[in-house]
């Protein structure tokens, strides 16, 4: 029951975050709404018992790509 609740919470966070990317007009404002879905996708990987993909999602996307966008 708790896993189902977490799944729906992570899925809603992912969908809402991805839908908020559409109105971003400039590349400098685009990374801000794209940040919340990445930990949510990592949480979905963790719920599926894919720990390696969870770690890759955290390190690569949140760490590397956000630094690339913001620098």
N, C-alpha and C positions, 0 to 999 in steps of 0.2 A: 504494500500500500504506500509506503514512504517512497519507494523507488518510482512509482507511478506519479506521485506528486512532484518529485524532483524532475522527472522527464517532462511533464507538462510545463513546469516553470521554466526549464531551460529552453524548451521548444518555443514557448511564447516570447522569451527574451530574444531568441535568435530571429524569429520572424519579425517582431516589432523593430528590432535594430536594423534589419536589412531593408524593411519598408521605409525607414527614415532616411535612407541614403538617396532616394530619388530627388528630394527638393534641394540638395546641396548644389549650389551654383558654381562655386570655385573649388579648385583642388586643395586650397589651404583649409577649407572648412569640412571637406569630405572625411578625413580620418576620425574626427570626433564622434560622430554617431556610429562609426563602424567598430569602435572599441568594445562596447558591451556584448555584441554577439560572439566574439572570439572566446571569452571564458565560458560562455554558455555552450558553445560547440565542444569545448574541452570537457565540460561537465557531461555532455552527452556521450563522449568517448569513454569517460570514466564509468558511466552507468553501464556501458556495454562491455566492461572489463577489458578495454583496450588501453592499458596503461602507457604503452609506448607512444601511441598516437596522441594521448593526452599530453605527455611531456613534449612531444614535437609541436603540438598546437600552441602550448604555452611559450616555449622557447623561441620557436621560429616566427610565428605570426605576431604574437603580442610583443615580443622583444625586438625582433629584427625589422619587421615591416613597419611598425609604428615609428620606430626611430628613423627609418628611411623616409617616411612621409613627413615627419616633423622637422627633419634637418634640412 
